[in-house]
Amino acid sequence: MFIKRLLSSFLTSTLLSASFLSLTACSYEVGNAPTPTPVIQPEAQSQPEVMFEADITPSPQPFQFSLPTPGAEPVTNWRPPLYPAPWAIAPYDHFYFTRPIAADQKNWPAADYRYGGVFFGRNIVHTGIDIPSPEGTPILAAGPGAVVWADWGLFMEIPGDNTDPYGLAVAIRHDFGYNDQQLYTIYAHMSLMNVIKGQHVETGEVIGFVGSTGATTGPHVHFEVRLSDNSFFHTYNPELWIAPPQGWGVLAGRVTDEKGELIQQMEILVAPERA
Ligand SMILES: [Zn+2]
C-alpha cells in the first residue's frame, strides 16, 4: 500500500477548513533512504515546516472512513518484527528510532490517548505516546546517544523533584539529528533507571524499567521525540519517528474546522493511491 497525503505535525499544523483533511502518513516501499544527518547545531536552526502537497480535493461531503474488520486476536505473543531503524524510504519519512519496548510483547501506544490527545483538558496536550507495558518491562534506548537526564524532575526541569509528573525519567540526546537539528527522546514514569547522566547508550540498550512514578493511572512508558530543543514545547508525534512493525504503517491526522477546532465524529475514507 502506498499512502501519500498532506504532512502536518500537530505542533505546526495549519488551520484547515471543515472540508479539508490534514493527514500525516508514511509509505513503505523500497527506495532511496535518506540517512540521519550528523550535524548538531540546535540553537542556530529554526523549526522545520514539514509540509507536503495534499492531493485531496475539498469536498462539501464528509470524508468517509472505512477499515477492514479486525481479525481475531493473536493466540500467541508473536508480533510482527520491526523494521530496522533508521527506516526512511521516502524523502518525508523519518523512522529513525526503534520502539522503546521490545517487539516480543505489546509495544504500541494506547489508542485512546495518542500524541496530541487532550483527555485531561483542552489545555493539557499529550506530548508523547503511552505504551502500557507491565511494571518492570525493560525500556530500550530508541537510538544511540548520550543520556542527558536520568532523574526525577524532567517535566519541570528540577533535578531530584520527586513530585514531578514525569516521575523517574531519562532523556537521550541522539548521535544524529534531523534537518541539522538535534533529536532527543524521553522515557518517563520508570520504576527503576539503568543509566546515569553522561552515559552513552546504543540502540536497544536497557535504560530502565516500566513503572508508574509521577502522574500516571498505571504502569506505562511515556515516550517523546523532541526536535531542536530538549523541551516539551518541541515534541513531535513519536509514531512518525519509530519504525513500525514490518508490513504495517502509520497514518495520523486531524480534522478541524476553519478555526482549528477539532471536528468530532467525522467519517474519513482512507484508500490506497494505487491497487
Ligand atoms: Zn504520556
Residues whose N, C-alpha, C, O or C-beta is under 5 A from the ligand:
A	BS01	ZN	G128 I129 D130 H222
